[in-house]
Amino acid sequence: MSVSFHLCQPGRGASCGACCGLYNFRDHSRATLTERLAAQTHALRAVPHEPEAWHAAARALLESRRENPLFPAVRVCPLLGFLDAEHTRVGCLGHPKVTGGVDLRDCGVYRADICETFTCPSFTWLTDAQARLVQAACADWYLYGLVVTDVEFVRGCLRLLEWVLAMPVDPEALAARPGTLEAMRQLFALKETAPGRGTHAAVFGRFTPDTEGEPVSRTLDYAALGARAAPEDEVVLCLGYVPTHLEELTRARELVRVHVRAVAHALEA
């Protein structure tokens, strides 16, 4: 592992439930996921800490779900919820640290031993400095989870910044200055704020489901678009854009360029 801290619950406003299937819906907007997490939290709050009762409650939550997962092969656990009254931290409601000692994770869609030992690829593929930058820049549950689990997006943003500055960039330097950190937050926040992508897209970032429901990485058909590859295209795909015309691709590229330049200007100031 290249990351020295726990990415799921790193603190300082950041927490992640992506491995529990949090974003695995066509509509994975902040408002929709907040509503779903709040409902699951409320439904489980009064359930006695007994496996039989939690199995029944989890099953009821699954049966009441109105939307199917975007990637059927990826399970969505009903035990995911808000760990605090202010709804600022997400996590497993059946975890023994949450229940006060009883381990109820077997009542969800994964066995407790899988939950205990699983580490997402970000633990290995991100450097410690990159992960700490994401934690500092995305200090809220929704944005942090979207960004820290998309290694190609994080790396792509940093590569573009180095391309603009024509020199290597230390992620720790970006996190150390308030102005630069805010510009990085706005760049990473494109995961949520980038316009023109629709709220019920059939893709998640650069992935789309194959015939078996497995995530498959997307590419751009440059011949059909009448375009050539550009440095911004990896980030454009990670943002979930599916351009069908050159004009759409051009707008998406420019959006990314503007935000990368803003980080560069903040760093040079």
Disulfide bonds with the S-S distance in Angstrom:
none
